Amino acid sequence: MRLRMKNIGCYLLIIILLPYVVTVFLNGPSITSYSHVDSTSVKVQDGDTISEMPMEEYCIGILAKEMPASYSKEALKAQAILVRTEVCRKIKEAGKEAVLEEQFWTRKQMEDAWGAKYSKYYGKLKDAWDGTEGAVLFFGEGLALTPFFRLSNGCTRDGKEVLGSEEYPYLKIVECPYDIENKKQIQTVMAEDMDAEVTQTDTAGYVLGVRVGQENISGEEFRNTYGLASGCFTLQRYNGKIRITTRGEGHGLGMSQYSADRMAEEGYTYDEILQYFYEGTEIKEVAEILQDVE
């Protein structure tokens, strides 16, 4: 009787394990897909202090700072992948001892910014992060460059024109018709009168060069000097001052967050959104690229 029960137990064990054995035979042994990369510690510089924290905490902090938490789930997922990709790209370049300097929000800053909506908004960001666990954007054999901004002037910019390199063919001009409807599309700033003129713009209408007196500076340098909302602007003398009119918000390269949110509302998934703004890239597992980092 005991022998019979033993034989029955063996048969049951074989039946239970058979699907796994067949899978291993056909596909090889399974490996944990993401190797818990999101929970690994990273070194972060905050002011004069360098501390260690889980990658997840740091990246959710960047996500909170850079994109409105009120945005749609799929847009937040797309943004989470862009943030993870950039952080992993920096770690890949500098090694495991990399000190990350991208500004982020702490939990306290999130509470101050969101008030009573803190739990709801943090939960949305955590879900977006967990829902894309370990996923990054690749182009060819390496991590893609993943710039993003808040609102375009109606289209994104060409990477070759902006960066002066042909290494980023996936950063190209794409139409963003939703952005034109945004109430912050056009903004105006008045500055003291100066001898200045725009000397060069790119195909998308963003400023590449400005002459200020005898000095020639880049459009981004001029934008940062005067705290302009966008790198797309015009200069006009008005009542003894310079009227600076901007279109959009941000540098205009990569993904428009506002368009991503509107696309999500229309039913686009995060991978479809990313493919629209970074055509030719692929979503892959970060473990493949970080496992050999020294």
C-alpha positions in Angstrom: 0.0 0.0 0.0 2.8 2.4 0.9 4.6 1.6 -2.3 1.5 2.2 -4.3 1.0 5.6 -2.6 4.6 6.5 -3.4 4.2 5.6 -7.0 1.0 7.7 -7.2 2.9 10.7 -5.7 5.7 10.3 -8.3 3.1 10.3 -11.1 1.5 13.4 -9.7 4.9 15.2 -9.4 5.7 14.3 -13.0 2.3 15.6 -14.2 2.9 18.9 -12.3 6.4 19.4 -13.5 5.8 18.3 -17.1 4.8 21.7 -18.5 7.9 23.3 -17.0 10.2 20.6 -18.4 8.7 21.0 -21.8 9.2 24.8 -21.6 12.8 24.5 -20.6 13.4 21.9 -23.3 12.0 24.3 -26.0 13.1 27.7 -24.7 15.9 27.1 -22.2 15.7 27.8 -18.5 13.7 30.8 -17.4 15.5 33.9 -16.1 14.0 36.6 -14.0 13.2 39.2 -16.6 14.2 42.4 -14.9 16.6 41.1 -12.2 15.0 43.6 -9.8 17.1 46.4 -11.4 14.5 49.0 -10.4 15.2 48.3 -6.7 19.0 48.6 -7.0 20.6 51.5 -5.3 21.9 54.6 -7.1 24.1 57.5 -5.9 22.3 60.8 -6.2 23.6 64.3 -5.6 21.1 66.7 -4.0 22.8 70.1 -3.5 26.1 69.4 -1.7 25.0 66.0 -0.4 25.5 62.6 -2.1 23.3 59.8 -0.9 22.1 56.4 -2.0 18.5 55.5 -2.7 16.6 52.9 -4.7 16.5 53.6 -8.4 12.7 53.4 -8.1 12.5 56.2 -5.5 14.8 58.5 -7.5 13.1 57.9 -10.8 9.6 58.4 -9.4 10.9 61.6 -8.0 12.0 62.7 -11.4 8.7 61.6 -12.9 6.8 63.7 -10.3 8.9 66.8 -11.0 8.9 66.6 -14.8 5.3 65.6 -15.7 1.9 66.5 -14.3 0.6 63.6 -12.2 -2.8 64.4 -13.4 -1.9 63.1 -16.9 -3.3 59.8 -18.3 -1.9 56.4 -17.3 -0.4 55.6 -20.7 1.3 59.0 -21.0 2.8 58.5 -17.5 4.0 55.0 -18.5 5.7 56.5 -21.6 7.4 59.1 -19.4 8.5 56.5 -16.9 10.3 54.6 -19.7 12.1 57.8 -20.8 13.2 58.5 -17.3 14.5 55.0 -16.7 16.3 55.0 -20.0 18.1 58.2 -19.3 19.2 57.2 -15.8 20.4 53.8 -17.1 22.2 55.4 -20.0 24.1 57.6 -17.5 25.0 54.6 -15.3 26.1 52.7 -18.4 28.4 55.5 -19.4 29.9 56.3 -15.9 29.7 52.8 -14.3 28.1 51.7 -11.0 29.8 54.5 -9.1 28.0 57.1 -11.2 26.6 60.1 -9.3 23.3 61.1 -10.8 22.5 64.9 -10.8 19.1 65.1 -12.3 16.8 67.1 -10.0 13.9 65.2 -8.4 11.1 65.6 -5.9 11.2 64.0 -2.5 8.1 62.7 -0.9 7.9 65.9 1.1 8.0 68.0 -2.0 5.3 65.9 -3.6 3.1 66.4 -0.5 3.7 70.2 -0.6 2.9 70.3 -4.3 -0.1 68.0 -4.4 -1.7 68.5 -0.9 -4.8 66.4 -0.4 -4.1 64.6 -3.8 -0.8 63.3 -2.7 -1.9 59.7 -2.1 -3.8 59.6 -5.4 -1.0 61.1 -7.5 1.8 59.1 -5.9 -0.2 56.0 -6.5 -0.6 56.9 -10.2 3.2 57.4 -10.6 4.0 54.2 -8.7 1.6 52.3 -11.0 3.2 53.8 -14.1 6.6 52.8 -12.8 5.6 49.3 -11.8 3.6 48.8 -15.0 6.8 49.3 -17.1 9.2 47.5 -14.7 12.7 47.3 -16.2 11.6 48.6 -19.6 13.9 51.0 -21.5 14.2 52.4 -25.0 16.8 51.0 -27.3 18.0 52.1 -30.7 20.1 49.4 -32.4 22.4 47.9 -29.8 22.4 50.7 -27.3 20.2 52.8 -25.1 18.4 55.6 -26.9 18.7 59.3 -26.1 15.3 60.2 -24.7 14.8 64.0 -24.5 11.3 65.3 -23.7 9.6 68.6 -23.0 6.2 70.0 -22.0 4.6 71.5 -25.1 5.7 72.0 -28.7 5.0 74.9 -31.1 3.0 72.4 -33.2 5.8 70.0 -34.1 9.0 68.5 -32.6 12.5 69.2 -33.8 15.0 67.3 -35.9 17.8 65.8 -33.9 20.4 66.3 -36.6 19.7 70.1 -36.7 19.7 70.5 -32.9 22.5 68.2 -31.9 24.6 68.4 -35.1 24.9 64.6 -35.3 23.4 61.8 -37.4 23.5 59.4 -34.5 19.9 60.0 -33.5 17.7 59.4 -36.6 14.8 58.6 -34.4 14.6 62.2 -33.2 12.8 63.7 -36.1 10.1 66.3 -36.8 6.6 64.9 -36.0 3.4 66.9 -36.0 1.8 67.8 -32.6 -1.6 69.3 -33.6 -2.9 69.0 -30.0 -0.3 71.3 -28.7 -1.5 74.3 -30.8 -4.8 74.2 -28.9 -3.1 74.5 -25.5 -3.8 77.8 -23.7 -0.1 78.2 -22.9 0.9 77.8 -26.6 1.7 81.5 -26.9 3.3 83.6 -24.1 4.8 87.1 -24.0 7.6 88.5 -22.0 8.8 92.2 -22.0 12.5 92.9 -21.6 14.6 96.0 -21.5 15.5 97.4 -24.9 18.6 95.8 -26.4 20.3 95.5 -29.8 19.3 91.9 -30.5 18.0 89.8 -33.4 17.3 86.2 -34.2 19.9 85.1 -36.7 19.1 81.5 -37.3 16.2 79.1 -36.8 15.8 75.4 -37.5 13.2 73.7 -39.8 10.7 73.5 -36.9 11.0 77.2 -36.2 13.1 77.0 -33.0 15.9 79.5 -32.6 19.4 78.3 -33.1 21.2 81.6 -32.9 20.8 85.2 -31.6 23.0 88.3 -32.0 23.1 90.4 -28.9 25.2 93.5 -29.6 28.5 92.2 -31.0 28.0 88.7 -29.4 26.4 85.7 -31.0 24.8 83.2 -28.7 22.7 80.1 -29.1 18.9 80.2 -28.9 19.0 78.0 -25.7 21.4 80.3 -24.0 19.2 83.3 -24.8 16.2 81.4 -23.6 17.8 80.5 -20.3 19.1 84.1 -19.7 15.7 85.6 -20.0 13.7 82.7 -18.5 11.7 82.1 -21.6 9.1 79.3 -21.7 10.3 78.0 -25.1 13.2 77.8 -27.5 10.8 79.0 -30.2 10.5 82.8 -29.9 10.5 86.1 -31.8 11.9 89.5 -30.8 10.0 92.7 -31.5 10.6 96.3 -30.3 7.6 97.8 -28.6 7.2 101.0 -26.6 10.9 101.3 -25.9 11.2 97.6 -24.8 11.7 94.2 -26.4 8.6 92.1 -26.6 9.6 88.4 -26.7 6.8 86.1 -27.9 7.3 82.3 -27.3 5.4 79.3 -28.7 5.2 76.1 -26.7 7.1 75.2 -23.5 10.6 73.6 -23.5 13.3 72.8 -26.0 11.1 71.0 -28.5 13.2 67.8 -29.0 11.8 64.3 -28.4 8.4 63.7 -26.8 5.8 66.4 -26.2 4.3 65.5 -22.9 1.1 67.4 -23.6 0.6 65.6 -26.9 1.4 62.3 -25.2 -1.3 62.9 -22.7 -3.8 63.8 -25.4 -2.8 60.7 -27.4 -3.4 58.6 -24.3 -6.9 60.1 -23.9 -7.6 59.1 -27.5 -6.7 55.5 -26.7 -3.0 55.2 -27.7 -0.9 52.9 -25.5 2.5 53.9 -24.1 4.4 51.9 -26.6 2.5 53.5 -29.5 3.2 56.9 -28.1 6.9 56.2 -27.8 7.0 54.8 -31.3 5.4 58.0 -32.6 8.0 60.3 -31.1 11.0 57.9 -31.3 10.3 56.0 -34.5 12.6 53.0 -35.0 13.4 52.5 -31.3 12.5 49.3 -29.4 11.4 48.7 -25.8 13.7 46.1 -24.2 14.8 45.0 -20.7 17.3 47.1 -18.8 18.9 44.0 -17.3 20.4 43.3 -20.7 22.4 46.5 -20.7 23.3 46.9 -17.0 24.4 43.4 -16.0 27.9 44.0 -17.2 28.4 47.5 -15.8 31.4 47.8 -13.6 
